Amino acid sequence: MLANRARFVTAAGAMLVGLTACRPTAVIGRLPVPTVPRLGTPVTVKVTGSGRVTLIVGQGGLSGAHTNQTSVTLPYSVEITDDPSEVFVAATTAVPGQSQSITCEIDTPGRAPVTNTSTGPVASVSCQANA
């Protein structure tokens, strides 16, 4: 983040000019106080079951980053720290003639986990959570 020129006025009325490295600025009383942006809370994404799945894991909403992976062996787990504001996972497995069960789970500290399970010869499951 680029430093911003800030002007502070002391209680005695003197003006101070300096550089700040944080934005936005909160005002307490009459003096602005730089605030530090909230860092993302790590979010854990898990997919459990047996066999292999096609997997999509995304973060940061629809315009954020996502990965597509095929033939991923379960169990699968990843911790997202880059942009955990909105996290989703989708997994699909298809084994002709065999019933499979897969479960996705998203764990955000301080919140109940989001889980879904699907069972069948074509099992498809998805989870979404906002940090």
Phi, psi and omega per residue, in radians:
M1 nan 2.408 3.131
L2 -1.323 2.535 3.107
A3 -1.245 2.534 3.121
N4 -1.971 2.528 3.075
R5 -1.367 2.203 -3.123
A6 -2.132 2.575 3.097
R7 -2.097 2.201 3.137
F8 -2.031 2.433 3.091
V9 -1.954 2.171 -3.131
T10 -1.333 2.921 3.124
A11 -1.031 -0.511 -3.141
A12 -1.440 -0.062 3.092
G13 1.678 -0.007 3.125
A14 -1.347 2.463 -3.134
M15 -1.699 2.287 3.068
L16 -1.938 2.343 3.104
V17 -2.065 2.281 -3.136
G18 -2.754 -3.037 3.132
L19 -1.899 2.449 3.032
T20 -2.097 2.641 -3.137
A21 -1.852 -0.011 -3.072
C22 -2.072 2.491 2.998
R23 -2.409 2.736 -0.135
P24 -1.312 -3.121 -3.108
T25 -1.988 2.279 3.063
A26 -1.717 2.668 3.136
V27 -1.969 2.157 3.064
I28 -2.016 2.028 -3.048
G29 1.162 -2.141 -3.138
R30 -1.874 -0.149 -3.064
L31 -1.790 2.299 3.065
P32 -1.283 2.446 3.124
V33 -2.154 2.090 3.124
P34 -1.062 2.442 3.091
T35 -1.985 2.612 3.141
V36 -1.645 2.281 3.104
P37 -1.031 2.497 3.135
R38 -1.171 2.210 3.079
L39 -1.372 2.626 -3.120
G40 -1.141 2.477 3.052
T41 -1.467 2.270 -3.140
P42 -1.063 2.379 3.137
V43 -2.092 2.333 -3.141
T44 -1.805 2.243 3.113
V45 -1.935 2.242 3.131
K46 -2.282 2.500 2.968
V47 -2.276 2.166 -3.104
T48 -2.127 2.820 -3.128
G49 2.567 -2.688 3.084
S50 -2.307 2.761 3.131
G51 1.514 -2.668 -3.074
R52 -2.123 2.631 3.138
V53 -2.356 2.798 2.888
T54 -1.630 2.307 -2.919
L55 -2.278 2.392 2.983
I56 -2.194 2.212 3.069
V57 -2.170 2.254 -3.118
G58 -2.318 2.796 3.124
Q59 -2.574 2.655 3.088
G60 1.384 0.365 3.099
G61 1.384 -2.910 -3.065
L62 -1.126 -0.542 -3.130
S63 -1.584 0.017 -3.109
G64 -1.493 -2.979 -3.102
A65 -1.431 2.575 3.027
H66 -2.606 2.741 3.106
T67 -2.192 2.490 3.036
N68 -1.975 2.252 3.123
Q69 -2.332 2.436 3.096
T70 -1.968 2.698 3.076
S71 0.980 0.799 3.117
V72 -1.491 2.205 3.119
T73 -1.391 2.311 3.117
L74 -1.558 2.647 0.051
P75 -1.345 2.701 -3.133
Y76 -2.203 2.463 3.104
S77 -2.645 2.459 3.084
V78 -2.585 2.530 3.061
E79 -1.826 2.237 -3.122
I80 -1.844 2.145 3.133
T81 -2.183 -0.295 -3.075
D82 -1.117 -0.962 -3.133
D83 -2.595 1.374 -3.083
P84 -1.514 0.347 -3.080
S85 -1.073 -0.663 3.056
E86 -2.507 2.076 -3.052
V87 -2.106 2.428 3.046
F88 -2.442 2.729 3.067
V89 -2.500 2.466 3.047
A90 -2.385 2.374 -3.133
A91 -2.408 2.473 3.139
T92 -2.390 2.424 3.039
T93 -2.328 2.518 3.104
A94 -2.441 1.980 3.083
V95 -2.226 1.817 -3.086
P96 -0.961 2.256 3.080
G97 1.409 -0.066 -3.139
Q98 -2.153 2.360 3.080
S99 -1.506 2.227 3.133
Q100 -2.026 2.687 3.054
S101 -2.234 2.194 3.077
I102 -2.251 2.570 -3.128
T103 -2.293 2.365 3.015
C104 -1.923 2.634 3.136
E105 -2.579 2.361 3.038
I106 -2.125 2.095 -3.132
D107 -1.858 2.062 3.047
T108 -1.983 2.169 -3.124
P109 -0.935 2.354 3.106
G110 1.496 0.007 3.139
R111 -2.280 2.769 3.060
A112 -1.195 2.464 3.116
P113 -1.127 2.594 3.039
V114 -1.697 2.162 -3.123
T115 -2.370 2.626 3.022
N116 -2.573 2.584 3.123
T117 -2.308 2.512 3.073
S118 -2.369 2.459 -3.134
T119 -2.330 2.436 3.075
G120 2.655 3.082 3.110
P121 -1.153 -0.465 2.995
V122 -2.183 1.695 -3.102
A123 -1.771 2.302 3.133
S124 -2.383 2.292 -3.057
V125 -2.430 2.592 3.078
S126 -2.557 2.655 3.090
C127 -2.431 2.599 3.087
Q128 -2.505 2.453 3.116
A129 -2.566 2.592 3.051
N130 -1.937 2.298 -3.137
A131 -1.419 nan nan
